[in-house]
Amino acid sequence: MNWWPFGKDTGTATLDGPHALLADIEKRGKRYRDDLDNGKFITPACKRTASDPASDQATIADHTQLEAFRYLLEVPRGEYRLLAEPDSQVEIIDGYLRQIPHDQMVIEFTGVTNADLAIAIIAGFNWLVHCAVLAGGADPKEFYGALRNFRRIASSAQKWWAADDAKQRCAEMLQAGEAPPLFLNLVWSEYGRMATEVAARHAARQ
């Protein structure tokens, strides 16, 4: 599966897959934040009505995914960029699996990198659960099951990166245009899957 299906412009043409994806998220996330600050769109996206700008299903999904990822973009010192770095995967995933789940969407960072990344990732999932309820009266328990499933995905990735040849395999996969289980890929993909479901619920309600 291609985790970074975005066209490469002059700013990302020399980047590998995960860094191109990260650059694209940063670019689109900043543009979306600026649009919200200027009152261009209603947020959360799942509350838009048919008469509001950007209320089509595809845009609702896109904007909801960006809304979830914004917590990571707010991590101090831009340390969310470590999600794309092979050398950081073991520590990041270990930190995520050690983090006690929370149900907060207003969060405070601790100053400890891996803890802050984990807190932000979980907050993004909480946002998606919140949006699912707003969009179509979803049972939060249904979506919290997705969080438990993501922990299983993270556990599998932890085992993959624990192998002695993990970094070499990662480099070979990137060279071949394939997607190694970098935590950036895993989080962005799961946010996208849940955002797509939120958008589908929103469309069914219209």
C-alpha positions in Angstrom: 0.0 0.0 0.0 1.2 3.5 -0.8 1.1 5.6 2.4 2.1 8.8 0.6 -0.1 9.3 -2.5 0.6 13.0 -2.9 2.1 14.5 -5.9 5.7 15.7 -5.4 6.2 19.4 -6.0 9.5 21.2 -6.0 9.6 21.2 -2.2 9.3 17.4 -1.8 10.8 16.0 -5.0 14.0 15.0 -3.3 12.3 13.5 -0.2 11.7 9.9 0.5 8.1 8.7 1.0 7.6 9.4 4.7 9.3 12.7 4.6 7.3 13.8 1.5 4.2 12.8 3.4 5.2 14.7 6.4 6.0 17.8 4.4 2.6 17.5 2.7 0.8 17.2 6.1 2.7 20.3 7.4 1.8 22.3 4.3 -1.9 21.3 4.3 -2.2 21.5 8.1 -0.9 25.1 8.1 -3.1 26.1 5.2 -6.2 24.6 7.0 -5.3 26.3 10.3 -5.0 29.6 8.5 -8.3 29.1 6.8 -9.9 28.4 10.1 -8.3 31.4 11.7 -9.8 33.5 8.9 -13.2 32.1 9.4 -13.3 30.3 6.0 -14.5 27.0 7.3 -16.6 25.6 10.2 -14.7 23.4 12.6 -15.1 20.6 13.5 -15.7 19.7 9.8 -18.2 17.1 10.8 -20.6 19.8 12.0 -20.9 21.5 8.5 -24.2 21.6 6.8 -24.9 21.1 3.1 -24.9 24.9 2.7 -21.5 25.4 4.3 -18.3 25.7 2.3 -16.2 22.4 2.0 -19.1 20.2 3.1 -18.7 17.4 0.5 -17.8 14.0 1.8 -14.2 13.9 0.6 -13.3 17.3 2.1 -15.0 16.4 5.4 -12.8 13.3 5.5 -9.6 15.3 4.6 -10.2 18.1 7.1 -11.2 15.7 9.9 -7.9 13.8 9.4 -6.0 17.1 9.6 -7.9 18.1 12.7 -6.8 14.9 14.4 -3.2 15.3 13.4 -3.1 18.9 14.6 -2.3 17.7 18.1 1.0 16.2 16.8 1.8 19.4 14.9 1.6 21.2 18.2 4.1 19.0 20.0 7.0 21.3 21.2 10.1 21.8 19.1 8.5 20.1 16.1 9.4 16.7 17.5 6.5 15.1 15.7 9.0 14.9 12.8 10.7 12.0 14.6 7.7 9.9 13.6 9.3 9.6 10.2 12.8 8.8 11.4 13.8 5.1 11.5 16.3 5.7 14.3 13.4 6.9 16.6 10.9 4.2 16.0 11.7 1.9 18.9 11.6 4.6 21.5 8.4 6.3 20.1 6.5 3.1 19.9 7.6 2.0 23.3 6.5 5.3 24.7 3.1 5.0 23.0 2.5 1.6 24.4 3.5 2.7 27.9 1.3 5.7 27.9 -1.9 5.3 29.9 -4.9 6.0 27.6 -6.8 9.2 28.3 -10.0 10.7 27.0 -8.8 14.3 26.7 -8.9 16.6 23.7 -7.4 19.5 25.6 -4.0 18.4 26.5 -0.8 19.6 28.3 2.6 18.5 27.2 5.2 17.2 29.6 8.4 18.2 27.9 9.3 14.5 27.6 9.4 13.8 23.8 8.0 10.3 23.6 5.4 10.9 26.2 4.3 14.1 24.4 4.0 12.3 21.1 1.9 9.5 22.7 -0.4 12.0 24.4 -0.9 13.9 21.1 -1.6 10.7 19.2 -4.2 9.5 21.7 -5.8 13.0 21.7 -6.1 12.8 17.9 -8.0 9.5 18.3 -10.2 11.0 20.9 -11.0 13.8 18.5 -12.0 11.3 15.9 -14.3 9.5 18.3 -15.8 12.8 19.3 -16.4 13.7 15.6 -18.0 10.3 15.0 -20.5 11.0 17.7 -21.2 14.5 16.4 -21.5 13.3 12.8 -24.0 10.5 13.3 -24.6 9.5 16.9 -22.0 6.8 16.9 -21.5 4.7 20.0 -18.1 5.8 21.4 -17.5 2.2 22.4 -17.4 1.2 18.8 -14.7 3.7 18.0 -12.7 3.0 21.2 -12.4 -0.6 19.8 -10.4 1.0 17.0 -8.0 2.4 19.6 -7.5 -1.1 21.0 -6.9 -2.4 17.5 -4.3 0.3 16.9 -2.4 -0.8 20.0 -2.2 -4.2 18.4 -0.9 -2.6 15.3 1.7 -0.7 17.3 2.7 -3.9 19.1 3.3 -5.6 15.8 5.4 -2.6 14.6 7.4 -2.7 17.9 8.4 -6.3 17.1 9.3 -5.4 13.5 11.6 -2.6 14.6 13.2 -4.8 17.4 14.8 -7.0 14.7 18.5 -6.5 14.2 18.1 -5.8 10.5 15.0 -3.5 10.8 16.8 -0.3 9.7 18.3 -2.1 6.7 15.0 -3.5 5.7 13.4 -0.1 6.1 16.0 1.5 3.8 15.5 -1.3 1.2 11.7 -0.8 1.3 12.0 2.9 0.9 14.4 2.5 -2.0 11.8 0.1 -3.6 9.0 2.6 -3.1 7.4 0.4 -0.4 6.1 1.4 3.0 7.9 0.3 6.2 5.9 0.4 9.4 7.1 3.9 10.4 4.8 5.2 13.1 4.0 8.2 11.0 2.6 5.9 8.3 0.6 3.9 10.8 -0.9 6.9 12.7 -1.8 8.8 9.5 -3.4 5.8 7.9 -5.5 5.0 10.9 -6.6 8.6 11.3 -7.5 8.6 7.6 -9.6 5.4 8.0 -11.5 6.8 10.9 -12.0 10.2 9.3 -13.4 8.5 6.2 -16.0 6.8 8.4 -16.8 10.0 10.1 -17.4 11.7 6.7 -19.6 8.7 5.6 -21.7 9.2 8.8 -21.9 12.9 8.1 -23.0 12.3 4.5 -25.7 9.9 5.6 -27.1 12.5 8.0 -27.5 15.2 5.3 
